[in-house]
């Protein structure tokens, strides 16, 4: 009986250790490549630390691959990071997970809920100009 109980405790401890390692890390907002702000029109949205609104492209959501390449990148610069470690799995107060995807050119692009994140080149700080334009949507959280 004691042997069975000890075995079960070891299995439970091993399972807890696996889940603890597998859980996405929570990073402070100060170190994250995104920030959260409340917009009068769109509610809580994601922005870069430089206060540029972040967008996803519906074309990529449907295709489930990076489609904004070449000339597209001039108007829609991707949110690029140098390493996966620069992107938190989660941010406090934000539902959904962050990650990275490797772009066709080899750079790492930040993702939210699996969607690649972009800015719009002509957006001023703290403004959203292109929501629902040509299937581009501001990232609401």
Secondary structure, 3 states (H helix, E strand, C coil): CHHHHHHHHHHHHHHHHHHHHHCCCEECCCCCCCEEEEECCCEEEEECCCCCECEEEHHHHHHCCCCCCCCHHHHCCECEECCHHHCCCEECCCCCCEEEEECCCCCEEEEECCEECECCCCCCCCCCCCCCECCEEECEC
